[in-house]
Amino acid sequence: MQKEKIFNIANNITFMRIIVSFIAFALVLSGDIKLLLVGIILIAYSELTDMLDGYLARRDNCVTSLGKLLDPLSDSISRFMYFFAFGYMGLFPLWLVVVLFVRDIIVAYIRTYMSLMGIAMGARFSGKAKALVQFGGQYLLLFMLLVLYMNNGQTYSEEYLMMMTIIGTVSTFLILFALKVKGAYYWYSLLGYVAFLIPFYTINKFDITLDISYSIGVMVVVALVTLWSLLDYISALVTAMKGEQ
């Protein structure tokens, strides 16, 4: 594979998403509420680029085999790290994260095996549902972790959060402008980024107490949907193997 095809704009963004995920992971584990807010900004970037890399690959006709591999890999890395951080910070039993890790490893082997059999396994509904539920769970747990910090006496000023929001929004606009993103993707990206941050801005205005059972419940739902997706892929593998006999 030629070097210029590997290091195209879409793949470079995917590489950056992996790097950003590691930085956000460290910030979530910092135990400092202000650093957590910076981490939330970076996680919002991560979600933004998850949509943009595919858009840019199709727009610029630079879809590569490496990109198809890196995109789900970067998603798995970021999701696993974020949920591990939430568990480590005490929102739920850490062993629940194992389900996410095991699912992605087994599904990767299933895809590889079916590819060797000459069978292309496309995206399944269970995989899309899993991704959606994991994103929703990640969002809720970020919110709950911020509440936990506040319940433990940590605070931040509205001026600080406003500054973070402005920096994040303006930098997002500049990124979209530099990448020449236009049309629906432009508005989805910009408005989606702002919508991602708004609840974190309003949290300071309410007196919220975190019941840890809520965060455990969120993670249990995430783990069950992830497990269902794994069983669905295993079922697809079994069906394919029977068809080959």
C-alpha positions as CSV (number, residue, x, y, z in Angstrom):
1,M,0.0,0.0,0.0
2,Q,1.4,3.4,-1.0
3,K,2.3,5.8,1.8
4,E,0.2,8.6,0.4
5,K,-2.9,6.4,0.5
6,I,-2.2,5.5,4.2
7,F,-1.6,9.1,5.4
8,N,-4.6,10.7,3.8
9,I,-6.8,13.3,5.5
10,A,-9.4,10.8,6.7
11,N,-6.9,8.4,8.2
12,N,-4.9,11.2,9.8
13,I,-8.1,12.3,11.6
14,T,-8.6,8.8,12.8
15,F,-5.1,8.7,14.1
16,M,-5.7,12.0,15.9
17,R,-8.9,10.6,17.4
18,I,-6.9,7.8,19.0
19,I,-4.3,10.3,20.4
20,V,-7.1,12.6,21.7
21,S,-8.8,9.6,23.4
22,F,-5.6,8.9,25.4
23,I,-5.4,12.5,26.5
24,A,-9.1,12.6,27.5
25,F,-8.6,9.3,29.4
26,A,-5.9,10.8,31.5
27,L,-8.0,13.9,32.2
28,V,-11.0,11.9,33.3
29,L,-8.7,9.9,35.7
30,S,-7.2,13.2,37.1
31,G,-9.8,13.5,39.8
32,D,-9.9,17.3,39.1
33,I,-13.2,18.8,38.1
34,K,-11.6,21.5,35.9
35,L,-9.5,18.9,34.1
36,L,-12.6,16.7,33.7
37,L,-14.3,19.6,31.8
38,V,-11.3,19.9,29.5
39,G,-11.6,16.1,29.0
40,I,-15.3,16.5,28.1
41,I,-14.3,19.0,25.4
42,L,-11.8,16.5,24.0
43,I,-14.4,13.7,24.1
44,A,-16.7,15.9,22.2
45,Y,-13.9,16.3,19.6
46,S,-13.5,12.6,19.5
47,E,-17.2,12.0,18.7
48,L,-17.1,14.8,16.1
49,T,-14.1,13.3,14.3
50,D,-15.8,9.8,14.4
51,M,-18.3,11.2,12.0
52,L,-16.0,13.4,9.9
53,D,-13.4,10.8,8.9
54,G,-15.9,8.7,7.0
55,Y,-17.4,11.8,5.4
56,L,-14.0,13.1,4.3
57,A,-12.9,9.6,3.0
58,R,-16.0,9.5,0.8
59,R,-15.9,13.1,-0.3
60,D,-12.2,13.0,-1.3
61,N,-12.4,9.5,-2.6
62,C,-9.6,8.3,-0.3
63,V,-11.3,5.2,1.3
64,T,-8.5,2.7,2.2
65,S,-8.4,-0.7,3.7
66,L,-6.4,0.7,6.6
67,G,-9.1,3.3,7.2
68,K,-11.7,0.6,7.3
69,L,-9.6,-1.1,10.0
70,L,-8.7,2.0,12.0
71,D,-12.1,3.5,12.3
72,P,-13.7,0.6,14.3
73,L,-10.4,0.1,16.2
74,S,-10.3,3.7,17.3
75,D,-13.9,3.5,18.4
76,S,-13.2,0.4,20.5
77,I,-10.0,1.9,22.0
78,S,-11.8,5.2,23.0
79,R,-14.9,3.5,24.3
80,F,-13.0,1.0,26.4
81,M,-10.7,3.6,27.9
82,Y,-13.6,6.0,28.8
83,F,-15.7,3.2,30.4
84,F,-12.6,1.9,32.2
85,A,-12.0,5.4,33.6
86,F,-15.6,5.7,34.8
87,G,-15.4,2.3,36.5
88,Y,-12.0,3.2,38.1
89,M,-13.5,6.5,39.4
90,G,-16.1,4.4,41.3
91,L,-19.3,4.8,39.2
92,F,-19.8,1.1,38.8
93,P,-17.9,-2.2,39.3
94,L,-14.9,-2.3,37.0
95,W,-15.5,-5.8,35.9
96,L,-18.5,-4.7,33.8
97,V,-16.0,-3.1,31.4
98,V,-14.7,-6.6,30.5
99,V,-17.9,-7.2,28.5
100,L,-17.0,-4.4,26.1
101,F,-13.5,-5.6,25.7
102,V,-14.4,-9.2,25.1
103,R,-17.2,-8.3,22.7
104,D,-14.9,-6.2,20.4
105,I,-12.1,-8.8,20.4
106,I,-14.4,-11.7,19.5
107,V,-16.3,-9.7,16.8
108,A,-12.9,-8.7,15.3
109,Y,-12.0,-12.4,15.1
110,I,-15.4,-13.3,13.6
111,R,-15.0,-10.7,10.9
112,T,-11.5,-11.9,10.1
113,Y,-12.6,-15.5,9.9
114,M,-15.6,-14.8,7.7
115,S,-13.4,-12.7,5.5
116,L,-11.0,-15.7,5.1
117,M,-14.1,-17.7,4.2
118,G,-14.8,-15.2,1.4
119,I,-17.9,-13.9,3.2
120,A,-18.2,-10.1,3.7
121,M,-19.9,-9.3,6.9
122,G,-21.6,-5.9,6.7
123,A,-22.6,-3.7,9.6
124,R,-25.3,-5.4,11.6
125,F,-28.2,-3.7,13.4
126,S,-27.0,-5.0,16.7
127,G,-23.6,-3.3,16.1
128,K,-25.2,0.0,15.4
129,A,-27.5,-0.3,18.4
130,K,-24.5,-1.2,20.5
131,A,-22.6,1.9,19.3
132,L,-25.6,4.2,20.0
133,V,-26.2,2.8,23.5
134,Q,-22.5,3.0,24.4
135,F,-22.4,6.6,23.3
136,G,-25.5,7.4,25.3
137,G,-24.1,5.5,28.3
138,Q,-20.8,7.4,28.0
139,Y,-22.6,10.7,27.9
140,L,-24.7,10.0,31.0
141,L,-21.7,8.7,32.9
142,L,-19.7,11.8,32.1
143,F,-22.5,13.8,33.5
144,M,-22.7,11.6,36.6
145,L,-19.0,11.8,37.2
146,L,-19.2,15.6,37.1
147,V,-22.1,15.5,39.6
148,L,-20.0,13.1,41.8
149,Y,-17.1,15.6,41.8
150,M,-19.5,18.4,42.8
151,N,-21.1,16.3,45.5
152,N,-17.6,15.7,46.9
153,G,-17.1,19.5,47.2
154,Q,-15.3,20.4,43.9
155,T,-16.5,23.4,42.1
156,Y,-15.9,25.4,39.0
157,S,-17.1,28.9,38.0
158,E,-19.5,29.6,35.2
159,E,-16.8,31.8,33.7
160,Y,-14.4,28.9,33.4
161,L,-17.0,26.6,31.8
162,M,-18.1,29.4,29.4
163,M,-14.5,29.9,28.4
164,M,-14.1,26.2,27.8
165,T,-17.3,26.2,25.7
166,I,-16.2,29.2,23.6
167,I,-12.8,27.7,23.0
168,G,-14.3,24.4,22.0
169,T,-17.0,25.9,19.7
170,V,-14.6,28.3,18.0
171,S,-11.9,25.7,17.5
172,T,-14.6,23.3,16.1
173,F,-15.7,26.0,13.6
174,L,-12.1,26.6,12.5
175,I,-11.5,22.8,12.1
176,L,-14.7,22.5,10.0
177,F,-13.6,25.6,8.0
178,A,-10.1,24.2,7.4
179,L,-11.4,20.8,6.3
180,K,-13.9,22.6,4.0
181,V,-16.9,20.7,5.5
182,K,-20.1,21.9,3.9
183,G,-23.8,21.2,3.8
184,A,-25.6,19.0,6.3
185,Y,-22.4,17.6,7.8
186,Y,-21.2,21.1,8.7
187,W,-24.4,22.0,10.6
188,Y,-24.7,18.5,12.2
189,S,-21.1,18.8,13.4
190,L,-21.3,22.3,14.8
191,L,-24.7,22.1,16.3
192,G,-24.0,18.6,17.6
193,Y,-20.9,19.8,19.3
194,V,-22.7,22.6,21.0
195,A,-25.6,20.4,22.0
196,F,-23.1,17.9,23.5
197,L,-21.8,20.6,25.8
198,I,-25.0,22.5,26.9
199,P,-26.0,20.1,29.7
200,F,-22.6,20.4,31.3
201,Y,-23.0,24.2,31.3
202,T,-26.5,24.0,33.0
203,I,-25.5,21.5,35.7
204,N,-24.0,24.3,37.8
205,K,-27.5,25.9,38.1
206,F,-29.1,22.9,39.8
207,D,-28.5,21.0,43.1
208,I,-28.2,17.4,42.0
209,T,-27.3,14.5,44.2
210,L,-25.9,11.4,42.6
211,D,-27.3,8.0,43.6
212,I,-24.6,5.6,42.6
213,S,-27.2,3.0,41.7
214,Y,-28.1,5.1,38.7
215,S,-24.6,4.9,37.2
216,I,-24.5,1.2,37.9
217,G,-27.9,0.8,36.1
218,V,-26.6,2.8,33.1
219,M,-23.5,0.5,32.8
220,V,-25.6,-2.6,33.2
221,V,-27.8,-1.6,30.3
222,V,-24.6,-0.8,28.2
223,A,-23.1,-4.2,29.1
224,L,-26.3,-6.1,28.3
225,V,-26.7,-4.4,24.9
226,T,-23.0,-5.1,24.2
227,L,-23.5,-8.7,25.1
228,W,-26.6,-9.0,22.9
229,S,-24.5,-7.6,20.0
230,L,-21.8,-10.2,20.6
231,L,-24.4,-13.1,20.6
232,D,-25.9,-11.7,17.4
233,Y,-22.5,-11.8,15.6
234,I,-21.8,-15.3,16.9
235,S,-25.3,-16.3,15.6
236,A,-24.4,-14.8,12.2
237,L,-21.1,-16.8,12.2
238,V,-22.9,-20.1,13.0
239,T,-25.4,-19.4,10.2
240,A,-22.6,-18.7,7.7
241,M,-20.7,-21.9,8.7
242,K,-23.8,-24.0,8.2
243,G,-24.3,-22.4,4.8
244,E,-20.8,-23.5,3.8
245,Q,-21.4,-27.1,4.7
